């Protein structure tokens, strides 16, 4: 009886040692003219995770419970997009509040005895998982660096785009608004959080009037480093009375120890 033919395996890529330096898909090897099965399955999984990040709704009840447990007041609002499908097809609707949310924030603004210097907006954006995982840790670390600041209730916005922070800040009469939003997922980062800071938010502000901190996640820009950058920009914006292209991030992160301010 003839011996069985040996099982052929995909040849090892000579660049494989470089894979430990990046999450990019390099040195995957090949099987004939195709990818090896393991690499193909990993790609399909990453693609499914990215799709799930876009379509999974934000659990606002769980998020509110977490905020309540930390004694952080919150207000829930919605954009003018009536469904996730409409939100994805009509970005303009995600930049506007619906009528009920507008009335709620308008009433809150009129009833407030003081105008907040800062309002945090937690928006689902294109990755609800990013918000669920990273928003509260970043807010907590940032607030710890903002001694003496007047901070308003945290606004939780669903079906929201970055610019929804403009009418929110305007109605709450806030000096600045920081929108924490789920970024568009990639095949290596389905849960990445972005932060957009706007001084004197008002309907019609352009992106040139905002500062952005992106890729907030443990595998990217860590919470402490992101909070340090955000607090630095907030201090600079309050001093110079502007954000956007006229305000550069000149902060230098010194590590995990809270730097003196």
C-alpha positions in Angstrom: 0.0 0.0 0.0 1.5 3.3 -1.0 2.2 5.9 1.6 -0.2 8.8 1.9 0.9 12.1 0.3 2.2 14.6 2.8 -0.2 17.4 3.7 0.9 20.7 2.1 0.9 23.8 4.2 1.1 27.4 3.1 4.7 28.7 2.9 5.7 31.0 5.7 6.1 34.6 4.7 9.5 36.0 5.3 7.9 39.3 6.6 6.0 37.4 9.3 8.3 38.8 12.0 7.1 42.3 11.2 3.5 41.5 12.1 4.1 42.2 15.7 4.7 45.9 15.0 1.3 46.6 13.3 -2.3 45.6 13.2 -2.2 46.0 9.4 -2.7 42.9 7.3 0.8 42.1 6.2 2.7 38.9 5.8 -0.4 36.8 5.6 1.2 34.1 3.4 -0.6 32.5 0.4 -2.0 29.2 -0.7 -1.4 29.1 -4.4 -2.8 32.3 -5.8 -5.1 32.9 -2.8 -4.9 33.7 0.9 -4.5 30.9 3.4 -7.8 29.8 5.0 -6.9 31.3 8.4 -6.2 34.7 7.0 -9.4 34.7 4.9 -11.5 33.7 7.9 -9.9 36.5 10.0 -10.7 39.0 7.3 -14.3 37.9 7.1 -14.6 38.1 10.9 -13.2 41.7 10.9 -15.6 42.7 8.2 -18.6 41.3 10.1 -17.4 43.1 13.3 -17.2 46.4 11.3 -20.7 45.9 10.0 -22.1 45.1 13.4 -20.4 48.2 14.8 -22.3 50.4 12.3 -25.7 48.7 12.7 -25.9 47.8 16.4 -28.0 50.4 18.3 -26.5 52.1 21.3 -27.8 50.7 24.6 -28.8 54.1 26.0 -30.4 52.6 29.1 -27.2 50.8 30.1 -25.1 53.9 29.4 -27.5 56.1 31.5 -27.2 53.6 34.4 -23.4 53.8 34.3 -23.6 57.6 34.3 -26.1 57.6 37.2 -23.8 55.3 39.2 -21.0 57.9 38.8 -23.3 60.7 39.9 -23.2 62.2 36.4 -26.4 63.8 35.2 -27.5 63.1 31.7 -30.1 64.1 29.1 -31.1 61.8 26.2 -31.8 63.2 22.7 -32.3 62.0 19.2 -31.4 63.4 15.8 -33.9 64.0 13.0 -33.1 60.6 11.5 -36.0 58.3 12.2 -34.2 55.0 11.7 -30.7 53.6 11.3 -31.3 53.1 7.6 -32.3 56.8 7.2 -29.4 57.9 9.3 -26.9 56.1 7.0 -28.5 57.4 3.8 -29.1 61.0 5.1 -26.1 62.4 6.9 -27.7 65.8 7.1 -30.5 64.5 9.4 -27.9 63.2 11.8 -26.6 66.7 12.3 -30.0 68.1 13.5 -32.1 67.4 16.6 -35.7 66.2 16.3 -38.4 68.5 17.6 -38.9 66.8 21.0 -35.1 66.9 21.7 -35.0 70.6 20.7 -37.8 71.4 23.0 -36.2 69.4 25.9 -32.9 71.2 25.6 -34.5 74.5 25.1 -36.5 74.1 28.3 -33.3 73.0 30.1 -31.4 76.0 28.9 -34.0 78.4 30.0 -34.4 76.8 33.5 -30.6 76.7 34.2 -29.3 79.3 36.6 -25.9 79.3 35.0 -24.4 78.7 31.6 -22.0 75.7 31.5 -18.5 76.2 30.3 -18.5 72.7 28.8 -21.0 70.1 27.7 -20.0 66.5 26.8 -22.1 64.9 24.1 -21.9 61.2 23.8 -23.0 60.3 20.3 -23.4 56.8 18.8 -22.0 57.8 15.4 -20.9 54.9 13.3 -19.8 52.6 16.1 -22.0 52.2 19.1 -19.5 49.8 20.6 -16.8 52.5 20.7 -19.1 54.7 22.7 -20.2 51.9 25.1 -16.6 50.9 25.7 -14.7 54.2 25.8 -16.9 57.2 26.4 -17.3 57.0 30.2 -13.6 56.2 31.0 -12.5 59.2 28.9 -15.1 61.5 30.5 -14.1 60.5 34.0 -10.4 61.1 33.3 -11.0 64.4 31.6 -13.3 65.7 34.4 -10.6 64.8 36.9 -8.3 67.3 35.1 -10.9 70.1 34.9 -10.9 71.4 38.5 -13.1 74.5 38.9 -14.9 74.1 35.5 -18.7 74.5 35.3 -19.7 71.3 33.4 -23.3 70.7 32.3 -25.2 67.5 32.1 -23.9 64.9 29.7 -26.1 64.6 26.6 -26.5 61.2 25.1 -27.4 61.5 21.4 -28.6 58.7 19.1 -28.5 58.5 15.3 -26.0 61.4 15.6 -23.3 63.0 13.5 -20.5 65.2 14.8 -22.3 68.5 14.0 -25.3 67.6 16.3 -23.1 69.1 19.1 -23.7 72.5 17.6 -27.4 72.8 18.2 -27.0 71.0 21.5 -24.4 73.4 22.8 -26.4 76.4 21.5 -29.6 75.4 23.2 -27.8 74.6 26.5 -25.9 78.0 26.2 -22.6 76.2 26.6 -19.2 77.9 26.1 -17.8 74.7 24.6 -19.0 71.3 23.5 -17.0 68.1 23.3 -18.6 65.4 21.1 -17.5 61.9 21.9 -18.6 59.8 18.9 -18.0 56.4 17.4 -15.7 56.6 14.4 -16.2 54.8 11.1 -15.0 51.3 11.8 -12.1 49.8 10.0 -11.0 46.2 9.5 -8.6 46.5 12.4 -10.5 48.8 14.7 -14.3 48.4 14.9 -14.5 50.3 18.2 -12.6 53.5 17.9 -13.8 56.8 19.6 -13.3 60.3 18.2 -13.6 63.6 20.1 -14.6 66.9 18.5 -14.2 70.1 20.4 -16.0 73.3 19.4 -15.8 76.7 21.1 -19.1 78.7 21.2 -21.1 76.0 19.4 -23.9 77.2 17.2 -25.9 75.8 14.3 -23.9 76.3 11.1 -20.4 75.9 12.6 -18.0 74.3 10.1 -15.5 71.5 10.7 -12.7 74.1 10.4 -14.0 75.4 13.8 -13.3 72.1 15.6 -10.4 70.3 17.0 -10.3 66.5 16.7 -8.7 63.8 18.8 -9.1 60.4 17.1 -8.5 56.7 17.6 -9.2 56.7 21.4 -9.1 53.1 22.5 -6.6 51.0 24.6 -4.9 49.7 21.4 -4.6 53.3 20.0 -4.6 56.5 21.9 -5.2 55.4 25.5 -7.7 57.1 27.9 -5.1 58.9 30.0 -3.3 60.3 27.0 -6.6 61.3 25.3 -7.9 63.0 28.5 -4.6 64.9 28.8 -4.8 66.2 25.2 -8.5 67.1 25.6 -7.9 69.0 28.9 -5.0 70.8 27.3 -7.1 71.9 24.3 -10.0 72.9 26.6 -7.7 75.1 28.7 -6.2 76.6 25.6 -9.6 77.2 24.0 -10.9 78.9 27.1 -7.8 81.2 27.2 -7.7 82.0 23.4 -11.5 81.9 22.9 -11.3 79.7 19.8 -11.0 76.2 18.5 -10.3 74.8 15.1 -7.5 75.6 12.6 -6.4 78.5 14.8 -5.7 76.3 17.8 -2.9 73.8 17.6 -2.4 70.8 19.9 1.0 71.6 21.5 0.6 69.2 24.4 3.3 66.7 25.3 2.1 63.5 27.0 4.5 62.4 29.7 3.3 59.0 30.5 0.8 57.4 32.8 1.5 59.7 35.8 -0.9 62.7 35.9 1.3 65.7 35.0 1.1 68.8 37.0 -1.1 71.5 35.4 
